[in-house]
Amino acid sequence: MTVSSSTIAERPEQLGVFSPRRAGQLAGVGGDQIGQWARHGLIRPTIYHGRPANRYAFYDVAEAIVVRWLHDQGFSYEEIHTAIETAGTEYRSWPLLEAPLGVARDAVTDDRGVIALRAPEGHYVEIGRPGDQIVRRPELFTQASDLLRAGGWLARELGLKRIEVDPQKLGGAPSLRSHRWPVERVARVAADAEGCALLVEQYELDEGDIEESVRWTTAAAAL
């Protein structure tokens, strides 16, 4: 992950509201997995917590993307939870996004690296091993919100460029960039030739818009 210019100061968290299923799709996992992460304190549903289902804010989902990425890098859920708890003493809202927290890797080896947090003195200290100072700068997690805005984990995996998730647009539903069309609706309409023609002729979508909508929707349905 690379550092981006996005800031949490924008605070759009109350505009987009995401169900467990939608949060999972955007993080590239199933809704049941999102529920397990919430139960174990890896993410928090800051909009609503309880029955019949949790409701997640935009940055809750961005943190789920970080959890997914860290786990894919080989970190255990216990290690991720330790990092969250450590950073959360000062950064309470979204510690994986707000804290100066990241993965420090050794440039000459191919290992997974360590999760590190910047100490008040300025060095990065390995989470889980108090006192072990690390001189190399970690790879931070602030890209996660940009990845989410660009269609989430699935869009990145599939190389999709036309999808966006804007918490101020359509309640955060994945939609076509520069259009107010949710991708799942496009995919439904495009299920037959007549629908495809309607989207192109009447609503000025092109084949690329339709193709990306169908690919994202198909991949999301498989989770």
C-alpha positions as CSV (number, residue, x, y, z in Angstrom):
1,M,0.0,0.0,0.0
2,T,1.2,3.5,-0.7
3,V,0.4,6.7,1.2
4,S,-2.2,8.9,-0.4
5,S,-3.3,12.5,0.2
6,S,-6.8,11.6,1.5
7,T,-7.6,12.7,5.0
8,I,-10.1,11.5,7.5
9,A,-10.8,15.1,8.3
10,E,-13.4,15.0,5.6
11,R,-15.6,12.8,7.9
12,P,-18.2,11.5,5.4
13,E,-18.9,8.6,7.7
14,Q,-22.6,9.4,8.4
15,L,-23.5,9.7,4.7
16,G,-22.7,6.2,3.4
17,V,-24.4,3.4,5.3
18,F,-23.2,-0.2,4.5
19,S,-24.8,-3.5,5.4
20,P,-22.5,-6.4,6.4
21,R,-23.0,-7.9,3.0
22,R,-22.1,-4.6,1.2
23,A,-19.1,-4.0,3.5
24,G,-17.9,-7.5,2.8
25,Q,-18.2,-7.1,-0.9
26,L,-16.1,-3.9,-0.8
27,A,-13.5,-5.5,1.4
28,G,-13.5,-8.6,-0.8
29,V,-14.9,-11.0,1.8
30,G,-18.3,-12.4,2.6
31,G,-20.8,-10.7,5.0
32,D,-20.3,-13.5,7.5
33,Q,-16.6,-12.7,7.6
34,I,-17.4,-9.1,8.3
35,G,-19.6,-10.2,11.2
36,Q,-16.8,-12.3,12.6
37,W,-14.4,-9.4,12.4
38,A,-16.8,-7.2,14.2
39,R,-17.4,-9.7,17.0
40,H,-13.7,-10.1,17.5
41,G,-13.0,-6.3,17.6
42,L,-11.1,-6.1,14.3
43,I,-13.6,-3.6,12.9
44,R,-16.5,-1.6,14.4
45,P,-20.0,-0.8,13.1
46,T,-20.1,2.9,14.1
47,I,-23.5,3.6,12.5
48,Y,-25.5,0.9,14.3
49,H,-24.5,-2.2,16.3
50,G,-27.1,-4.8,17.0
51,R,-30.0,-6.8,15.6
52,P,-31.2,-7.3,12.9
53,A,-27.8,-6.4,11.4
54,N,-24.9,-4.0,12.0
55,R,-24.5,-1.0,9.9
56,Y,-21.1,0.3,8.9
57,A,-19.7,3.7,8.0
58,F,-17.4,4.5,5.1
59,Y,-14.3,4.4,7.3
60,D,-15.4,1.2,9.0
61,V,-15.3,-0.5,5.6
62,A,-11.9,1.1,4.8
63,E,-10.6,-0.4,8.0
64,A,-12.0,-3.8,6.9
65,I,-9.9,-3.4,3.7
66,V,-6.8,-2.9,5.9
67,V,-7.7,-6.0,8.0
68,R,-8.1,-8.0,4.7
69,W,-4.8,-6.7,3.4
70,L,-2.8,-7.4,6.6
71,H,-4.3,-11.0,6.8
72,D,-3.3,-11.6,3.2
73,Q,0.2,-10.5,4.1
74,G,0.4,-13.3,6.7
75,F,-0.5,-11.5,9.9
76,S,-2.7,-13.4,12.3
77,Y,-6.0,-11.9,13.5
78,E,-4.4,-11.9,17.0
79,E,-1.5,-9.7,15.7
80,I,-3.9,-7.4,13.9
81,H,-6.0,-7.1,17.1
82,T,-2.9,-6.2,19.1
83,A,-2.1,-3.5,16.7
84,I,-5.6,-2.1,16.9
85,E,-5.6,-2.1,20.7
86,T,-2.2,-0.5,20.9
87,A,-3.0,2.3,18.4
88,G,-6.5,2.7,19.8
89,T,-5.3,4.0,23.1
90,E,-4.7,7.4,21.3
91,Y,-6.6,7.0,18.0
92,R,-10.0,5.8,19.1
93,S,-12.2,6.2,16.0
94,W,-10.4,4.3,13.2
95,P,-6.9,3.3,14.5
96,L,-5.9,1.4,11.4
97,L,-6.5,4.6,9.4
98,E,-5.7,7.4,11.8
99,A,-2.6,6.1,13.7
100,P,0.9,6.3,12.3
101,L,0.8,2.6,11.9
102,G,2.0,0.3,9.1
103,V,4.1,-2.6,8.0
104,A,7.9,-2.2,8.1
105,R,9.8,-4.5,5.8
106,D,13.4,-5.4,5.5
107,A,14.6,-4.4,2.1
108,V,16.9,-7.4,1.7
109,T,14.6,-10.2,2.7
110,D,11.2,-11.4,1.4
111,D,9.5,-11.8,4.8
112,R,6.2,-10.2,5.7
113,G,7.7,-7.5,7.9
114,V,6.3,-6.3,11.2
115,I,3.5,-4.1,12.2
116,A,5.0,-0.9,13.7
117,L,3.7,2.3,15.4
118,R,5.5,5.6,15.6
119,A,6.5,6.4,19.2
120,P,6.4,9.9,20.6
121,E,10.2,10.1,20.2
122,G,9.8,9.6,16.4
123,H,11.0,6.0,15.9
124,Y,8.8,3.2,14.8
125,V,8.3,0.5,17.4
126,E,7.3,-3.0,16.6
127,I,3.8,-3.9,17.9
128,G,4.0,-6.8,20.3
129,R,7.6,-6.4,21.2
130,P,8.0,-3.4,23.5
131,G,11.3,-1.5,23.1
132,D,12.3,-3.0,19.8
133,Q,12.9,0.2,17.7
134,I,12.8,-0.1,14.0
135,V,14.7,2.4,11.8
136,R,13.0,1.7,8.5
137,R,9.8,3.6,7.8
138,P,6.7,1.4,7.5
139,E,4.3,1.2,4.7
140,L,1.2,3.1,6.0
141,F,-2.4,2.3,5.5
142,T,-3.9,5.6,4.4
143,Q,-4.5,4.3,0.9
144,A,-7.4,2.2,2.1
145,S,-10.0,4.9,1.8
146,D,-8.8,5.7,-1.7
147,L,-9.0,2.1,-2.7
148,L,-12.6,2.0,-1.3
149,R,-13.5,5.1,-3.2
150,A,-12.2,3.4,-6.4
151,G,-14.7,0.5,-6.0
152,G,-13.1,-1.5,-3.2
153,W,-11.1,-4.7,-3.1
154,L,-12.9,-6.3,-6.1
155,A,-12.4,-3.4,-8.4
156,R,-8.7,-3.5,-7.7
157,E,-8.4,-7.2,-8.2
158,L,-10.4,-7.1,-11.4
159,G,-8.6,-4.0,-12.7
160,L,-11.8,-2.0,-13.0
161,K,-11.4,1.8,-13.6
162,R,-15.0,3.1,-13.9
163,I,-16.5,2.3,-10.6
164,E,-16.6,4.5,-7.5
165,V,-17.9,4.4,-4.0
166,D,-18.8,7.9,-2.9
167,P,-20.5,8.2,0.6
168,Q,-22.2,11.3,-0.7
169,K,-23.7,9.6,-3.8
170,L,-26.4,7.0,-3.7
171,G,-25.7,6.2,-0.1
172,G,-22.3,4.8,-1.0
173,A,-23.6,2.1,-3.4
174,P,-20.9,1.1,-5.9
175,S,-21.7,3.2,-9.0
176,L,-20.4,4.2,-12.4
177,R,-18.0,7.2,-12.2
178,S,-19.7,10.3,-13.6
179,H,-23.1,8.6,-13.6
180,R,-25.8,8.1,-11.0
181,W,-26.1,4.4,-11.9
182,P,-25.4,1.7,-9.3
183,V,-23.4,-1.0,-10.9
184,E,-25.8,-3.7,-9.7
185,R,-28.7,-2.0,-11.4
186,V,-26.7,-1.7,-14.6
187,A,-25.9,-5.4,-14.5
188,R,-29.6,-6.3,-14.0
189,V,-30.8,-4.1,-16.9
190,A,-27.9,-5.4,-19.1
191,A,-29.0,-9.1,-18.6
192,D,-30.4,-9.2,-22.1
193,A,-29.7,-7.5,-25.5
194,E,-32.7,-5.2,-25.2
195,G,-31.6,-3.9,-21.8
196,C,-28.0,-3.3,-23.1
197,A,-29.4,-1.3,-26.1
198,L,-31.5,0.8,-23.7
199,L,-28.5,1.6,-21.5
200,V,-26.4,2.7,-24.5
201,E,-29.1,4.5,-26.5
202,Q,-31.2,6.1,-23.9
203,Y,-28.8,6.6,-21.0
204,E,-25.5,7.1,-22.8
205,L,-23.6,4.4,-21.1
206,D,-21.0,2.6,-23.2
207,E,-19.9,-1.0,-23.5
208,G,-17.1,-0.5,-21.0
209,D,-19.5,0.9,-18.4
210,I,-21.7,-2.2,-18.8
211,E,-18.9,-4.7,-18.9
212,E,-17.3,-3.3,-15.6
213,S,-20.7,-3.2,-13.9
214,V,-21.4,-6.9,-14.8
215,R,-17.9,-8.0,-13.8
216,W,-18.1,-6.3,-10.4
217,T,-21.6,-7.5,-9.7
218,T,-20.7,-11.1,-10.7
219,A,-17.6,-11.2,-8.5
220,A,-19.5,-9.6,-5.5
221,A,-22.3,-12.2,-5.8
222,A,-19.8,-15.0,-5.6
223,L,-18.5,-13.9,-2.2
